[in-house]
Amino acid sequence: MVLPLVCVLVFPVAIVFIIRGFYLITFVNGNEPKNIKYIKQAKILIVLGSGGHTTEILRIVQRLNHEKYSPRIYIKAKTDVISSNKVKEIEKSHKNYKIIEISRSREVGQSYLTSVLTTIWTILQSFPIVWREKPDLLLCNGPGTCIPLCLVTFFFKAIFILNTKIVFVESFCRVKSFSLTGKILYYLANHIIVQWPNLNGSTYPRSILVK
Ligand SMILES: *[C@@H]1O[C@H](CO)[C@@H](O)[C@H](O)[C@H]1NC(C)=O
């Protein structure tokens, strides 16, 4: 009874995911969007990578139009105590934001094997968050919880549930090469923003150089 049910449900979803996922990675991501649909407001999910990554991404968020990019949902790791203060500081005159906590997929110095398990756990936690929030835009600059959230968002996109734009900003400290997160999200994100000319569009066709 259970097995046929699983097959009936999971099998078509898996097929759609594989085919459309391939289509998105090959033909959609990294390209200029064809038919741009303008929306009044974009709900934006901002993944705080903690430390310097949080500072960098908040510097970008600060420059966004607060009425258009609203509401703003910040995701931070449970063990990251500093990021929420930084958010509260830049949001002090606004109400249209909230902070959600998630467990970190990999702590600094954690072993490779247990990282796999904690990453799976973070992916499972990301499902209800992305499902509930249904963001129009996912903004991240890695590392930590960024990949699980992007994976889950990409999954929902591939099976036609969401139409979220994923934007990855490579950290200012990556001068010559992409970070591991960058290498993975290079394919999953709609747009890759880089800040140094060596990661330019002629070598990495999907990247957009912003100085
Ligand atoms: C693009 O990147 C390559 C390799 O990193 C580098 O050799 C080249 O000079 C860069 N081009 C520009 C225009 O910056």
The ligand as a Gaussian input file, in Angstrom:
#p B3LYP/6-31G(d) Opt

LIG

0 1
 C       39.290000      37.851000     -16.575000
 O       39.772000      36.803000     -15.753000
 C       40.944000      36.191000     -16.215000
 C       41.278000      34.988000     -15.321000
 O       41.002000      35.195000     -13.982000
 C       42.068000      37.199000     -16.283000
 O       43.257000      36.601000     -16.765000
 C       41.662000      38.344000     -17.199000
 O       42.640000      39.347000     -17.197000
 C       40.335000      38.946000     -16.747000
 N       39.878000      39.932000     -17.689000
 C       39.540000      41.174000     -17.323000
 C       39.026000      42.052000     -18.405000
 O       39.643000      41.590000     -16.196000

